[in-house]
């Protein structure tokens, strides 16, 4: 069976039909953010400061890409362990975050927030960062440049292979 190709701008319409274990190819705008960037986002929210990107409808990829080699938009760009963002994720989901991409299980609080907000969690294959980078057509630092590889970047994906880890009903490939 062919993998479903989905653009991030249309992802919301697909979420109700996607089930845990489904394989997709994702294209479109995605933002990177790991632990330190998430902590800063939450501080911005708590201080009523504007976020560096519109969180409503956004997709966050838990990754800290390496420096781009000559002629490429990005270096290795594999997923990091998603559980490290679990304390931050419900707040972001409640503000409209639509999709998270990473690897590994999520906490019950995150699963509940996914269900409550009609969101989705997608899993990327760990250990294949160089291969994943081939599906990224552009990369631009948009916030927290001082964090280096953990800065927030706006990426453009082209047919990035992913598996639905937790669907909008709370069903999980981890159970």
Secondary structure, 3 states (H helix, E strand, C coil): CCCEEEEHHHHHHHHCCCCCCCEEEEEEEEEECCHHHHHHHHHHHHCCCCCCCCCCCCEEECECCCCCCCCCCCCCCCECEHHHHHHHHHHHHHCCCCEEEEECCCCHHHHHHHHHHCCEEEECCCCCHHHHHCCEEEEEEEECHHHHHHCEEEEEEEEEEEEEEECCCCCECCC
